[in-house]
Amino acid sequence: MAGIRGIRIALAAIAVAVAAPVAFAGVAGAAPSQFTKNCKGAAANSSYCQSLRESETQGNNSFYGSNGVINNVANIIAVLTGTAAVIVIIVSGIRFTLAEGDSGKIRDARNSIIYALVGLVVVVVARSLIGFVLTRL
């Protein structure tokens, strides 16, 4: 029972961690861009600066762009959380099958499945919200 409770807490913490990058998305816009830091004076016409200028005008920011840090971290956390939830569902299904009619074991297995499914829904919603916010920046 304590192990399942720890898994529930871990799933909740991971779901919060998936949603946390949304809070930092606004901070990314306040930081000076690579273009303004490195491309001044004669260097402004270099191929490096031109490629930076093009990528920034197309929304490919290294922090919150489509391949940015926030997006990559959110993807990794979502995959890890989804994998953990699927494992919890499988283990709980096995526990449910092996409960042998014990109402306490059946209740614990059923609750674990429900919590894992709720965790999956939270991860999907959080990941969708992050994607929505990042496309609007």
C-alpha positions, 0 to 999 in steps of 0.5 A, a space after each residue: 500500500 505504501 508503494 502505491 502511495 509513493 507512485 501516486 505522489 511521484 505521478 502527481 509530482 511529474 505531472 506538475 513538473 510537466 506543467 512547470 515550464 509554462 511558467 517560465 515561457 514568459 521569462 524566455 522572451 525577456 532574455 536578450 537573444 543570441 543575435 543581439 549579443 553576438 552580432 554587432 558591428 562588422 559581424 552583423 553581416 556574417 553567415 552566422 548572424 544571418 542564420 540567427 536572424 532568419 531562425 529568430 524571425 521564424 520562431 526557432 528560439 533555442 529556449 522556447 521554440 519548436 526544438 527549444 529547451 522547454 519543449 524538449 524537457 516537456 516531451 521527456 517528462 511526458 514520455 517518462 510519466 506516460 511510461 510510469 502510468 502504463 506500468 502502474 496500470 499493468 501492475 494494478 491489472 495483475 494485482 486486480 486479477 490476483 486479488 482472489 475476491 479480497 475486497 481490500 485488494 480489489 479496491 486498492 488495485 482499482 484505485 491505482 488504475 484510476 489514479 494512473 489514468 487521471 495522471 495520464 489525463 493530467 500529463 496529456 492536458 499539461 503537454 497540450 497546454 505547453 504546446 499551445 502556449 509555446 506556439 503563441 510566443 
